[in-house]
Amino acid sequence: MSRNAPNEKVRFGFSATLRVMCAADRHDEIEAVTGLTPTHQHEHGDPGLLGRPWPKDLWALESPRSRGAPLSKHLNWLWEQVRPHQEYFRALAAEEDIDVDLFCGYRSDCAECGFEVRPEALTIVQALEIPLEVSVVFE
């Protein structure tokens, strides 16, 4: 059941982040090799949300596109940044103790809404051979 009145506009938002986890000793290397500056990074045990320590270290590059932009635009922006360095990121993802993924967020105030992803926007997932994770939150 939707909580929105018939004429009320549905609110939604998207995000997309390339995450490299369990590679704290490689954070400087990632920047040096790719020239990309992480949007966020922390090490395992650093103070995190609500004062709890982070369970894993993280190097993250998040799309700066607005939350109102379609998910495909976020993914395409990330691919533009990563494409010149795809071999490097694919090699990182193939290492046994390193986790690389594409983490996407979808928030909406409509529990009956969905979203689409254009096929070309999934190129990054296939090229890097990494999983796509989606967090869905209905507010």
N, CA, C and O atoms as CSV, one atom per row, in Angstrom:
chain,resi,resn,atom,element,x,y,z
A,1,MET,N,N,0.839,-1.175,0.000
A,1,MET,CA,C,0.000,0.000,0.000
A,1,MET,C,C,0.885,1.239,0.000
A,1,MET,O,O,1.782,1.364,0.834
A,2,SER,N,N,0.640,2.141,-0.918
A,2,SER,CA,C,1.413,3.369,-1.032
A,2,SER,C,C,0.929,4.377,-0.005
A,2,SER,O,O,-0.269,4.470,0.266
A,3,ARG,N,N,1.842,5.117,0.556
A,3,ARG,CA,C,1.480,6.148,1.516
A,3,ARG,C,C,1.273,7.490,0.831
A,3,ARG,O,O,0.914,8.462,1.496
A,4,ASN,N,N,1.489,7.573,-0.483
A,4,ASN,CA,C,1.377,8.816,-1.209
A,4,ASN,C,C,-0.057,9.054,-1.673
A,4,ASN,O,O,-0.741,8.137,-2.128
A,5,ALA,N,N,-0.499,10.320,-1.546
A,5,ALA,CA,C,-1.801,10.704,-2.070
A,5,ALA,C,C,-1.731,10.659,-3.594
A,5,ALA,O,O,-0.638,10.748,-4.155
A,6,PRO,N,N,-2.863,10.525,-4.276
A,6,PRO,CA,C,-2.861,10.381,-5.730
A,6,PRO,C,C,-2.089,11.470,-6.481
A,6,PRO,O,O,-1.463,11.170,-7.498
A,7,ASN,N,N,-2.113,12.702,-6.023
A,7,ASN,CA,C,-1.431,13.801,-6.725
A,7,ASN,C,C,-0.083,14.150,-6.120
A,7,ASN,O,O,0.581,15.077,-6.584
A,8,GLU,N,N,0.325,13.431,-5.102
A,8,GLU,CA,C,1.584,13.715,-4.425
A,8,GLU,C,C,2.735,13.067,-5.184
A,8,GLU,O,O,2.676,11.891,-5.542
A,9,LYS,N,N,3.773,13.846,-5.421
A,9,LYS,CA,C,4.925,13.339,-6.155
A,9,LYS,C,C,5.717,12.349,-5.291
A,9,LYS,O,O,5.958,12.589,-4.108
A,10,VAL,N,N,6.108,11.247,-5.904
A,10,VAL,CA,C,6.889,10.225,-5.215
A,10,VAL,C,C,8.329,10.715,-5.096
A,10,VAL,O,O,8.900,11.234,-6.055
A,11,ARG,N,N,8.901,10.544,-3.919
A,11,ARG,CA,C,10.306,10.904,-3.717
A,11,ARG,C,C,11.159,9.654,-3.860
A,11,ARG,O,O,10.779,8.571,-3.416
A,12,PHE,N,N,12.321,9.822,-4.487
A,12,PHE,CA,C,13.242,8.714,-4.626
A,12,PHE,C,C,14.655,9.267,-4.726
A,12,PHE,O,O,14.853,10.451,-5.000
A,13,GLY,N,N,15.623,8.408,-4.502
A,13,GLY,CA,C,17.015,8.822,-4.627
A,13,GLY,C,C,17.906,7.617,-4.871
A,13,GLY,O,O,17.625,6.511,-4.408
A,14,PHE,N,N,18.988,7.851,-5.607
A,14,PHE,CA,C,19.934,6.798,-5.951
A,14,PHE,C,C,21.346,7.200,-5.565
A,14,PHE,O,O,21.663,8.386,-5.469
A,15,SER,N,N,22.177,6.216,-5.347
A,15,SER,CA,C,23.611,6.435,-5.156
A,15,SER,C,C,24.338,5.219,-5.709
A,15,SER,O,O,23.761,4.138,-5.831
A,16,ALA,N,N,25.606,5.406,-6.041
A,16,ALA,CA,C,26.425,4.285,-6.507
A,16,ALA,C,C,27.859,4.534,-6.065
A,16,ALA,O,O,28.389,5.634,-6.222
A,17,THR,N,N,28.481,3.498,-5.511
A,17,THR,CA,C,29.829,3.603,-4.965
A,17,THR,C,C,30.646,2.380,-5.345
A,17,THR,O,O,30.206,1.246,-5.156
A,18,LEU,N,N,31.829,2.614,-5.878
A,18,LEU,CA,C,32.791,1.530,-6.087
A,18,LEU,C,C,33.516,1.359,-4.763
A,18,LEU,O,O,34.098,2.313,-4.246
A,19,ARG,N,N,33.485,0.138,-4.204
A,19,ARG,CA,C,34.109,-0.111,-2.909
A,19,ARG,C,C,35.234,-1.124,-3.047
A,19,ARG,O,O,35.083,-2.162,-3.692
A,20,VAL,N,N,36.367,-0.801,-2.427
A,20,VAL,CA,C,37.488,-1.736,-2.309
A,20,VAL,C,C,37.665,-1.961,-0.812
A,20,VAL,O,O,37.989,-1.035,-0.068
A,21,MET,N,N,37.446,-3.213,-0.376
A,21,MET,CA,C,37.504,-3.528,1.054
A,21,MET,C,C,38.608,-4.537,1.328
A,21,MET,O,O,38.986,-5.324,0.461
A,22,CYS,N,N,39.111,-4.497,2.540
A,22,CYS,CA,C,40.147,-5.427,2.996
A,22,CYS,C,C,41.464,-5.199,2.268
A,22,CYS,O,O,42.189,-6.147,1.965
A,23,ALA,N,N,41.766,-3.946,1.994
A,23,ALA,CA,C,43.007,-3.605,1.286
A,23,ALA,C,C,43.603,-2.312,1.830
A,23,ALA,O,O,44.067,-1.473,1.059
A,24,ALA,N,N,43.594,-2.142,3.164
A,24,ALA,CA,C,44.081,-0.894,3.766
A,24,ALA,C,C,45.509,-0.578,3.361
A,24,ALA,O,O,45.862,0.586,3.175
A,25,ASP,N,N,46.330,-1.609,3.224
A,25,ASP,CA,C,47.722,-1.375,2.855
A,25,ASP,C,C,47.863,-0.979,1.386
A,25,ASP,O,O,48.974,-0.704,0.932
A,26,ARG,N,N,46.769,-0.945,0.642
A,26,ARG,CA,C,46.800,-0.599,-0.779
A,26,ARG,C,C,46.126,0.740,-1.080
A,26,ARG,O,O,46.100,1.150,-2.241
A,27,HIS,N,N,45.579,1.436,-0.080
A,27,HIS,CA,C,44.866,2.687,-0.324
A,27,HIS,C,C,45.735,3.701,-1.067
A,27,HIS,O,O,45.291,4.286,-2.055
A,28,ASP,N,N,46.949,3.911,-0.609
A,28,ASP,CA,C,47.846,4.868,-1.277
A,28,ASP,C,C,48.173,4.399,-2.693
A,28,ASP,O,O,48.263,5.206,-3.618
A,29,GLU,N,N,48.348,3.093,-2.851
A,29,GLU,CA,C,48.650,2.532,-4.169
A,29,GLU,C,C,47.499,2.774,-5.144
A,29,GLU,O,O,47.731,3.125,-6.301
A,30,ILE,N,N,46.270,2.589,-4.687
A,30,ILE,CA,C,45.104,2.795,-5.554
A,30,ILE,C,C,45.102,4.225,-6.086
A,30,ILE,O,O,44.892,4.455,-7.277
A,31,GLU,N,N,45.337,5.178,-5.192
A,31,GLU,CA,C,45.384,6.583,-5.619
A,31,GLU,C,C,46.547,6.845,-6.566
A,31,GLU,O,O,46.388,7.542,-7.568
A,32,ALA,N,N,47.716,6.289,-6.256
A,32,ALA,CA,C,48.901,6.527,-7.082
A,32,ALA,C,C,48.737,5.927,-8.478
A,32,ALA,O,O,49.103,6.560,-9.469
A,33,VAL,N,N,48.199,4.733,-8.563
A,33,VAL,CA,C,48.056,4.053,-9.856
A,33,VAL,C,C,46.949,4.686,-10.705
A,33,VAL,O,O,47.107,4.847,-11.915
A,34,THR,N,N,45.829,5.045,-10.067
A,34,THR,CA,C,44.667,5.507,-10.822
A,34,THR,C,C,44.535,7.026,-10.889
A,34,THR,O,O,43.906,7.558,-11.804
A,35,GLY,N,N,45.127,7.719,-9.924
A,35,GLY,CA,C,44.931,9.168,-9.848
A,35,GLY,C,C,43.568,9.542,-9.290
A,35,GLY,O,O,43.212,10.720,-9.266
A,36,LEU,N,N,42.801,8.555,-8.840
A,36,LEU,CA,C,41.470,8.804,-8.291
A,36,LEU,C,C,41.558,9.059,-6.788
A,36,LEU,O,O,42.253,8.348,-6.062
A,37,THR,N,N,40.849,10.070,-6.345
A,37,THR,CA,C,40.798,10.401,-4.923
A,37,THR,C,C,39.530,9.784,-4.348
A,37,THR,O,O,38.439,10.024,-4.864
A,38,PRO,N,N,39.658,8.999,-3.292
A,38,PRO,CA,C,38.454,8.374,-2.738
A,38,PRO,C,C,37.506,9.410,-2.151
A,38,PRO,O,O,37.928,10.449,-1.644
A,39,THR,N,N,36.240,9.107,-2.230
A,39,THR,CA,C,35.221,9.934,-1.592
A,39,THR,C,C,35.254,9.702,-0.084
A,39,THR,O,O,34.966,10.593,0.716
A,40,HIS,N,N,35.616,8.473,0.271
A,40,HIS,CA,C,35.707,8.086,1.678
A,40,HIS,C,C,36.709,6.942,1.806
A,40,HIS,O,O,36.812,6.087,0.927
A,41,GLN,N,N,37.428,6.942,2.891
A,41,GLN,CA,C,38.263,5.785,3.211
A,41,GLN,C,C,38.442,5.715,4.715
A,41,GLN,O,O,38.451,6.733,5.407
A,42,HIS,N,N,38.582,4.511,5.200
A,42,HIS,CA,C,38.872,4.285,6.614
A,42,HIS,C,C,39.543,2.929,6.735
A,42,HIS,O,O,39.536,2.118,5.809
A,43,GLU,N,N,40.121,2.712,7.908
A,43,GLU,CA,C,40.762,1.424,8.176
A,43,GLU,C,C,39.932,0.643,9.188
A,43,GLU,O,O,39.169,1.210,9.970
A,44,HIS,N,N,40.104,-0.667,9.147
A,44,HIS,CA,C,39.440,-1.561,10.096
A,44,HIS,C,C,39.715,-1.062,11.508
A,44,HIS,O,O,40.863,-0.796,11.865
A,45,GLY,N,N,38.670,-0.935,12.305
A,45,GLY,CA,C,38.823,-0.525,13.691
A,45,GLY,C,C,38.714,0.968,13.921
A,45,GLY,O,O,38.542,1.393,15.064
A,46,ASP,N,N,38.810,1.796,12.858
A,46,ASP,CA,C,38.615,3.240,13.026
A,46,ASP,C,C,37.213,3.481,13.575
A,46,ASP,O,O,36.306,2.692,13.309
A,47,PRO,N,N,37.020,4.567,14.343
A,47,PRO,CA,C,35.673,4.876,14.834
A,47,PRO,C,C,34.719,5.086,13.658
A,47,PRO,O,O,35.025,5.817,12.716
A,48,GLY,N,N,33.582,4.445,13.729
A,48,GLY,CA,C,32.610,4.537,12.639
A,48,GLY,C,C,31.302,5.119,13.112
A,48,GLY,O,O,31.251,5.910,14.055
A,49,LEU,N,N,30.256,4.717,12.446
A,49,LEU,CA,C,28.927,5.207,12.766
A,49,LEU,C,C,28.525,4.815,14.183
A,49,LEU,O,O,28.782,3.699,14.635
A,50,LEU,N,N,27.906,5.731,14.852
A,50,LEU,CA,C,27.409,5.504,16.212
A,50,LEU,C,C,28.514,5.087,17.177
A,50,LEU,O,O,28.245,4.435,18.186
A,51,GLY,N,N,29.748,5.459,16.873
A,51,GLY,CA,C,30.867,5.166,17.749
A,51,GLY,C,C,31.406,3.756,17.659
A,51,GLY,O,O,32.390,3.423,18.320
A,52,ARG,N,N,30.771,2.920,16.847
A,52,ARG,CA,C,31.255,1.548,16.684
A,52,ARG,C,C,32.411,1.523,15.688
A,52,ARG,O,O,32.397,2.266,14.706
A,53,PRO,N,N,33.403,0.684,15.929
A,53,PRO,CA,C,34.518,0.609,14.978
A,53,PRO,C,C,34.089,-0.031,13.656
A,53,PRO,O,O,33.239,-0.920,13.625
A,54,TRP,N,N,34.694,0.440,12.573
A,54,TRP,CA,C,34.407,-0.145,11.267
A,54,TRP,C,C,34.875,-1.597,11.245
A,54,TRP,O,O,35.990,-1.887,11.679
A,55,PRO,N,N,34.039,-2.521,10.745
A,55,PRO,CA,C,34.416,-3.935,10.722
A,55,PRO,C,C,35.432,-4.269,9.623
A,55,PRO,O,O,36.160,-5.256,9.733
A,56,LYS,N,N,35.483,-3.452,8.568
A,56,LYS,CA,C,36.416,-3.660,7.455
A,56,LYS,C,C,37.000,-2.321,7.054
A,56,LYS,O,O,36.388,-1.274,7.266
A,57,ASP,N,N,38.193,-2.363,6.471
A,57,ASP,CA,C,38.707,-1.125,5.916
A,57,ASP,C,C,38.035,-0.907,4.563
A,57,ASP,O,O,37.486,-1.837,3.971
A,58,LEU,N,N,38.088,0.347,4.081
A,58,LEU,CA,C,37.345,0.703,2.882
A,58,LEU,C,C,38.029,1.830,2.138
A,58,LEU,O,O,38.479,2.808,2.735
A,59,TRP,N,N,38.100,1.681,0.826
A,59,TRP,CA,C,38.440,2.763,-0.104
A,59,TRP,C,C,37.219,2.873,-0.997
A,59,TRP,O,O,36.850,1.895,-1.647
A,60,ALA,N,N,36.573,4.050,-1.050
A,60,ALA,CA,C,35.319,4.182,-1.775
A,60,ALA,C,C,35.317,5.395,-2.696
A,60,ALA,O,O,35.793,6.473,-2.341
A,61,LEU,N,N,34.770,5.189,-3.883
A,61,LEU,CA,C,34.575,6.262,-4.853
A,61,LEU,C,C,33.087,6.318,-5.156
A,61,LEU,O,O,32.541,5.422,-5.799
A,62,GLU,N,N,32.426,7.391,-4.683
A,62,GLU,CA,C,30.981,7.533,-4.857
A,62,GLU,C,C,30.679,8.525,-5.963
A,62,GLU,O,O,31.356,9.544,-6.099
A,63,SER,N,N,29.667,8.223,-6.746
A,63,SER,CA,C,29.220,9.132,-7.797
A,63,SER,C,C,28.741,10.434,-7.172
A,63,SER,O,O,28.022,10.417,-6.172
A,64,PRO,N,N,29.139,11.579,-7.763
A,64,PRO,CA,C,28.673,12.864,-7.255
A,64,PRO,C,C,27.337,13.297,-7.861
A,64,PRO,O,O,26.826,14.368,-7.530
A,65,ARG,N,N,26.774,12.480,-8.737
A,65,ARG,CA,C,25.489,12.831,-9.355
A,65,ARG,C,C,24.450,13.029,-8.259
A,65,ARG,O,O,24.549,12.429,-7.188
A,66,SER,N,N,23.469,13.858,-8.524
A,66,SER,CA,C,22.440,14.144,-7.518
A,66,SER,C,C,21.634,12.886,-7.227
A,66,SER,O,O,21.524,12.000,-8.074
A,67,ARG,N,N,21.079,12.813,-6.041
A,67,ARG,CA,C,20.266,11.656,-5.643
A,67,ARG,C,C,19.075,11.479,-6.579
A,67,ARG,O,O,18.569,10.367,-6.734
A,68,GLY,N,N,18.628,12.563,-7.200
A,68,GLY,CA,C,17.500,12.493,-8.117
A,68,GLY,C,C,17.847,11.981,-9.499
A,68,GLY,O,O,16.954,11.711,-10.301
A,69,ALA,N,N,19.142,11.843,-9.793
A,69,ALA,CA,C,19.555,11.324,-11.098
A,69,ALA,C,C,19.285,9.824,-11.168
A,69,ALA,O,O,19.386,9.137,-10.151
A,70,PRO,N,N,18.942,9.302,-12.345
A,70,PRO,CA,C,18.718,7.860,-12.478
A,70,PRO,C,C,19.973,7.064,-12.101
A,70,PRO,O,O,21.094,7.553,-12.242
A,71,LEU,N,N,19.771,5.849,-11.627
A,71,LEU,CA,C,20.885,5.002,-11.227
A,71,LEU,C,C,21.876,4.825,-12.376
A,71,LEU,O,O,23.085,4.798,-12.147
A,72,SER,N,N,21.384,4.705,-13.599
A,72,SER,CA,C,22.269,4.539,-14.757
A,72,SER,C,C,23.271,5.685,-14.875
A,72,SER,O,O,24.421,5.461,-15.253
A,73,LYS,N,N,22.853,6.900,-14.558
A,73,LYS,CA,C,23.775,8.049,-14.631
A,73,LYS,C,C,24.886,7.929,-13.587
A,73,LYS,O,O,26.037,8.259,-13.869
A,74,HIS,N,N,24.554,7.465,-12.399
A,74,HIS,CA,C,25.567,7.239,-11.364
A,74,HIS,C,C,26.568,6.177,-11.821
A,74,HIS,O,O,27.779,6.355,-11.689
A,75,LEU,N,N,26.051,5.078,-12.357
A,75,LEU,CA,C,26.920,3.989,-12.810
A,75,LEU,C,C,27.791,4.425,-13.978
A,75,LEU,O,O,28.969,4.073,-14.038
A,76,ASN,N,N,27.224,5.185,-14.902
A,76,ASN,CA,C,28.006,5.665,-16.044
A,76,ASN,C,C,29.127,6.597,-15.594
A,76,ASN,O,O,30.231,6.546,-16.137
A,77,TRP,N,N,28.852,7.448,-14.603
A,77,TRP,CA,C,29.901,8.342,-14.096
A,77,TRP,C,C,31.054,7.518,-13.516
A,77,TRP,O,O,32.220,7.791,-13.798
A,78,LEU,N,N,30.726,6.525,-12.714
A,78,LEU,CA,C,31.771,5.674,-12.135
A,78,LEU,C,C,32.568,4.972,-13.235
A,78,LEU,O,O,33.793,4.882,-13.150
A,79,TRP,N,N,31.893,4.484,-14.247
A,79,TRP,CA,C,32.587,3.791,-15.332
A,79,TRP,C,C,33.541,4.742,-16.062
A,79,TRP,O,O,34.646,4.342,-16.431
A,80,GLU,N,N,33.129,5.984,-16.272
A,80,GLU,CA,C,34.018,6.970,-16.909
A,80,GLU,C,C,35.307,7.147,-16.116
A,80,GLU,O,O,36.380,7.292,-16.703
A,81,GLN,N,N,35.214,7.135,-14.797
A,81,GLN,CA,C,36.388,7.314,-13.940
A,81,GLN,C,C,37.274,6.070,-13.933
A,81,GLN,O,O,38.501,6.169,-13.950
A,82,VAL,N,N,36.647,4.914,-13.909
A,82,VAL,CA,C,37.346,3.646,-13.704
A,82,VAL,C,C,37.837,3.013,-15.011
A,82,VAL,O,O,38.825,2.279,-15.016
A,83,ARG,N,N,37.147,3.298,-16.108
A,83,ARG,CA,C,37.464,2.646,-17.384
A,83,ARG,C,C,38.954,2.667,-17.731
A,83,ARG,O,O,39.480,1.626,-18.125
A,84,PRO,N,N,39.671,3.806,-17.605
A,84,PRO,CA,C,41.099,3.786,-17.942
A,84,PRO,C,C,41.933,2.876,-17.036
A,84,PRO,O,O,43.064,2.529,-17.375
A,85,HIS,N,N,41.373,2.488,-15.884
A,85,HIS,CA,C,42.100,1.693,-14.889
A,85,HIS,C,C,41.433,0.338,-14.660
A,85,HIS,O,O,41.642,-0.296,-13.626
A,86,GLN,N,N,40.639,-0.095,-15.618
A,86,GLN,CA,C,39.848,-1.315,-15.420
A,86,GLN,C,C,40.707,-2.547,-15.180
A,86,GLN,O,O,40.326,-3.409,-14.388
A,87,GLU,N,N,41.833,-2.652,-15.829
A,87,GLU,CA,C,42.693,-3.824,-15.605
A,87,GLU,C,C,43.204,-3.855,-14.173
A,87,GLU,O,O,43.265,-4.916,-13.551
A,88,TYR,N,N,43.569,-2.690,-13.653
A,88,TYR,CA,C,44.062,-2.608,-12.278
A,88,TYR,C,C,42.961,-3.030,-11.298
A,88,TYR,O,O,43.202,-3.855,-10.417
A,89,PHE,N,N,41.750,-2.465,-11.446
A,89,PHE,CA,C,40.666,-2.805,-10.526
A,89,PHE,C,C,40.236,-4.263,-10.673
A,89,PHE,O,O,39.892,-4.903,-9.679
A,90,ARG,N,N,40.250,-4.795,-11.882
A,90,ARG,CA,C,39.909,-6.206,-12.091
A,90,ARG,C,C,40.933,-7.101,-11.391
A,90,ARG,O,O,40.572,-8.115,-10.794
A,91,ALA,N,N,42.219,-6.719,-11.468
A,91,ALA,CA,C,43.269,-7.482,-10.787
A,91,ALA,C,C,43.089,-7.414,-9.273
A,91,ALA,O,O,43.258,-8.424,-8.589
A,92,LEU,N,N,42.748,-6.240,-8.739
A,92,LEU,CA,C,42.478,-6.120,-7.297
A,92,LEU,C,C,41.327,-7.042,-6.903
A,92,LEU,O,O,41.409,-7.770,-5.914
A,93,ALA,N,N,40.255,-6.997,-7.692
A,93,ALA,CA,C,39.068,-7.792,-7.383
A,93,ALA,C,C,39.363,-9.289,-7.430
A,93,ALA,O,O,38.711,-10.075,-6.743
A,94,ALA,N,N,40.333,-9.674,-8.228
A,94,ALA,CA,C,40.681,-11.096,-8.363
A,94,ALA,C,C,41.548,-11.600,-7.212
A,94,ALA,O,O,41.686,-12.808,-7.020
A,95,GLU,N,N,42.135,-10.674,-6.444
A,95,GLU,CA,C,42.974,-11.099,-5.316
A,95,GLU,C,C,42.098,-11.731,-4.238
A,95,GLU,O,O,41.006,-11.248,-3.941
A,96,GLU,N,N,42.591,-12.802,-3.671
A,96,GLU,CA,C,41.799,-13.617,-2.749
A,96,GLU,C,C,41.292,-12.865,-1.515
A,96,GLU,O,O,40.149,-13.075,-1.107
A,97,ASP,N,N,42.090,-12.018,-0.926
A,97,ASP,CA,C,41.705,-11.373,0.330
A,97,ASP,C,C,41.108,-9.977,0.161
A,97,ASP,O,O,40.818,-9.313,1.156
A,98,ILE,N,N,40.919,-9.523,-1.069
A,98,ILE,CA,C,40.381,-8.184,-1.329
A,98,ILE,C,C,38.978,-8.315,-1.900
A,98,ILE,O,O,38.734,-9.131,-2.789
A,99,ASP,N,N,38.059,-7.505,-1.383
A,99,ASP,CA,C,36.680,-7.481,-1.875
A,99,ASP,C,C,36.444,-6.178,-2.622
A,99,ASP,O,O,36.658,-5.096,-2.075
A,100,VAL,N,N,36.007,-6.279,-3.859
A,100,VAL,CA,C,35.648,-5.110,-4.655
A,100,VAL,C,C,34.215,-5.320,-5.114
A,100,VAL,O,O,33.868,-6.390,-5.613
A,101,ASP,N,N,33.379,-4.296,-4.947
A,101,ASP,CA,C,32.013,-4.388,-5.440
A,101,ASP,C,C,31.498,-3.017,-5.829
A,101,ASP,O,O,32.153,-1.997,-5.619
A,102,LEU,N,N,30.316,-3.024,-6.397
A,102,LEU,CA,C,29.622,-1.799,-6.742
A,102,LEU,C,C,28.386,-1.762,-5.863
A,102,LEU,O,O,27.484,-2.584,-6.023
A,103,PHE,N,N,28.337,-0.819,-4.940
A,103,PHE,CA,C,27.255,-0.732,-3.974
A,103,PHE,C,C,26.312,0.388,-4.390
A,103,PHE,O,O,26.721,1.544,-4.495
A,104,CYS,N,N,25.055,0.044,-4.625
A,104,CYS,CA,C,24.063,1.017,-5.071
A,104,CYS,C,C,22.968,1.160,-4.022
A,104,CYS,O,O,22.579,0.193,-3.366
A,105,GLY,N,N,22.489,2.370,-3.883
A,105,GLY,CA,C,21.409,2.632,-2.951
A,105,GLY,C,C,20.189,3.162,-3.673
A,105,GLY,O,O,20.297,3.928,-4.631
A,106,TYR,N,N,19.017,2.740,-3.198
A,106,TYR,CA,C,17.744,3.227,-3.719
A,106,TYR,C,C,16.852,3.532,-2.534
A,106,TYR,O,O,16.581,2.653,-1.716
A,107,ARG,N,N,16.391,4.774,-2.433
A,107,ARG,CA,C,15.495,5.189,-1.371
A,107,ARG,C,C,14.237,5.749,-2.006
A,107,ARG,O,O,14.303,6.478,-2.995
A,108,SER,N,N,13.090,5.406,-1.434
A,108,SER,CA,C,11.833,5.931,-1.942
A,108,SER,C,C,10.816,5.968,-0.816
A,108,SER,O,O,10.915,5.230,0.164
A,109,ASP,N,N,9.833,6.850,-0.982
A,109,ASP,CA,C,8.739,6.873,-0.011
A,109,ASP,C,C,7.530,6.120,-0.567
A,109,ASP,O,O,6.429,6.216,-0.025
A,110,CYS,N,N,7.742,5.376,-1.642
A,110,CYS,CA,C,6.672,4.597,-2.269
A,110,CYS,C,C,7.081,3.125,-2.261
A,110,CYS,O,O,8.020,2.734,-2.955
A,111,ALA,N,N,6.383,2.320,-1.486
A,111,ALA,CA,C,6.742,0.901,-1.361
A,111,ALA,C,C,6.380,0.091,-2.593
A,111,ALA,O,O,6.735,-1.085,-2.673
A,112,GLU,N,N,5.686,0.679,-3.550
A,112,GLU,CA,C,5.285,-0.039,-4.753
A,112,GLU,C,C,6.042,0.446,-5.982
A,112,GLU,O,O,5.628,0.171,-7.108
A,113,CYS,N,N,7.122,1.150,-5.789
A,113,CYS,CA,C,7.891,1.701,-6.908
A,113,CYS,C,C,9.115,0.843,-7.172
A,113,CYS,O,O,9.563,0.084,-6.313
A,114,GLY,N,N,9.633,0.977,-8.352
A,114,GLY,CA,C,10.846,0.263,-8.725
A,114,GLY,C,C,11.750,1.189,-9.519
A,114,GLY,O,O,11.534,2.400,-9.559
A,115,PHE,N,N,12.752,0.617,-10.142
A,115,PHE,CA,C,13.667,1.411,-10.945
A,115,PHE,C,C,14.231,0.545,-12.048
A,115,PHE,O,O,14.134,-0.682,-12.007
A,116,GLU,N,N,14.818,1.193,-13.029
A,116,GLU,CA,C,15.442,0.460,-14.118
A,116,GLU,C,C,16.896,0.869,-14.229
A,116,GLU,O,O,17.296,1.943,-13.782
A,117,VAL,N,N,17.670,-0.005,-14.829
A,117,VAL,CA,C,19.075,0.267,-15.110
A,117,VAL,C,C,19.287,-0.021,-16.585
A,117,VAL,O,O,18.986,-1.116,-17.060
A,118,ARG,N,N,19.800,0.953,-17.299
A,118,ARG,CA,C,20.071,0.776,-18.725
A,118,ARG,C,C,21.191,-0.252,-18.889
A,118,ARG,O,O,22.132,-0.256,-18.095
A,119,PRO,N,N,21.114,-1.123,-19.899
A,119,PRO,CA,C,22.112,-2.182,-20.080
A,119,PRO,C,C,23.553,-1.673,-20.137
A,119,PRO,O,O,24.449,-2.291,-19.563
A,120,GLU,N,N,23.780,-0.559,-20.819
A,120,GLU,CA,C,25.145,-0.045,-20.936
A,120,GLU,C,C,25.716,0.414,-19.598
A,120,GLU,O,O,26.934,0.468,-19.427
A,121,ALA,N,N,24.845,0.742,-18.654
A,121,ALA,CA,C,25.306,1.173,-17.336
A,121,ALA,C,C,25.894,0.016,-16.539
A,121,ALA,O,O,26.594,0.237,-15.551
A,122,LEU,N,N,25.621,-1.201,-16.953
A,122,LEU,CA,C,26.151,-2.376,-16.249
A,122,LEU,C,C,27.513,-2.809,-16.780
A,122,LEU,O,O,28.077,-3.799,-16.314
A,123,THR,N,N,28.038,-2.077,-17.746
A,123,THR,CA,C,29.359,-2.397,-18.311
A,123,THR,C,C,30.417,-2.473,-17.230
A,123,THR,O,O,31.282,-3.349,-17.276
A,124,ILE,N,N,30.368,-1.573,-16.257
A,124,ILE,CA,C,31.375,-1.537,-15.197
A,124,ILE,C,C,31.410,-2.856,-14.421
A,124,ILE,O,O,32.485,-3.342,-14.069
A,125,VAL,N,N,30.254,-3.426,-14.159
A,125,VAL,CA,C,30.167,-4.675,-13.403
A,125,VAL,C,C,30.790,-5.822,-14.199
A,125,VAL,O,O,31.541,-6.634,-13.658
A,126,GLN,N,N,30.469,-5.872,-15.471
A,126,GLN,CA,C,30.995,-6.943,-16.318
A,126,GLN,C,C,32.487,-6.763,-16.577
A,126,GLN,O,O,33.243,-7.734,-16.533
A,127,ALA,N,N,32.916,-5.534,-16.846
A,127,ALA,CA,C,34.322,-5.291,-17.170
A,127,ALA,C,C,35.235,-5.571,-15.979
A,127,ALA,O,O,36.328,-6.112,-16.146
A,128,LEU,N,N,34.788,-5.201,-14.773
A,128,LEU,CA,C,35.617,-5.413,-13.585
A,128,LEU,C,C,35.389,-6.782,-12.960
A,128,LEU,O,O,36.132,-7.202,-12.073
A,129,GLU,N,N,34.353,-7.475,-13.431
A,129,GLU,CA,C,34.006,-8.797,-12.893
A,129,GLU,C,C,33.773,-8.732,-11.382
A,129,GLU,O,O,34.338,-9.498,-10.601
A,130,ILE,N,N,32.909,-7.776,-11.009
A,130,ILE,CA,C,32.597,-7.555,-9.596
A,130,ILE,C,C,31.088,-7.659,-9.376
A,130,ILE,O,O,30.307,-7.469,-10.309
A,131,PRO,N,N,30.682,-7.959,-8.153
A,131,PRO,CA,C,29.245,-8.027,-7.865
A,131,PRO,C,C,28.619,-6.635,-7.762
A,131,PRO,O,O,29.289,-5.648,-7.459
A,132,LEU,N,N,27.336,-6.595,-8.020
A,132,LEU,CA,C,26.522,-5.399,-7.847
A,132,LEU,C,C,25.629,-5.643,-6.639
A,132,LEU,O,O,24.862,-6.606,-6.619
A,133,GLU,N,N,25.722,-4.788,-5.642
A,133,GLU,CA,C,24.861,-4.895,-4.456
A,133,GLU,C,C,23.918,-3.717,-4.459
A,133,GLU,O,O,24.313,-2.599,-4.790
A,134,VAL,N,N,22.666,-3.960,-4.091
A,134,VAL,CA,C,21.669,-2.893,-4.049
A,134,VAL,C,C,20.993,-2.881,-2.682
A,134,VAL,O,O,20.472,-3.896,-2.220
A,135,SER,N,N,21.014,-1.723,-2.053
A,135,SER,CA,C,20.317,-1.519,-0.797
A,135,SER,C,C,19.028,-0.763,-1.120
A,135,SER,O,O,19.066,0.294,-1.750
A,136,VAL,N,N,17.892,-1.303,-0.691
A,136,VAL,CA,C,16.605,-0.686,-0.957
A,136,VAL,C,C,15.996,-0.254,0.376
A,136,VAL,O,O,15.842,-1.067,1.287
A,137,VAL,N,N,15.650,1.033,0.484
A,137,VAL,CA,C,15.077,1.567,1.718
A,137,VAL,C,C,13.795,2.294,1.373
A,137,VAL,O,O,13.796,3.200,0.539
A,138,PHE,N,N,12.701,1.907,2.006
A,138,PHE,CA,C,11.441,2.600,1.850
A,138,PHE,C,C,11.208,3.418,3.114
A,138,PHE,O,O,11.217,2.890,4.226
A,139,GLU,N,N,11.001,4.699,2.924
A,139,GLU,CA,C,10.858,5.622,4.068
A,139,GLU,C,C,9.413,5.947,4.315
A,139,GLU,O,O,9.098,6.705,5.232
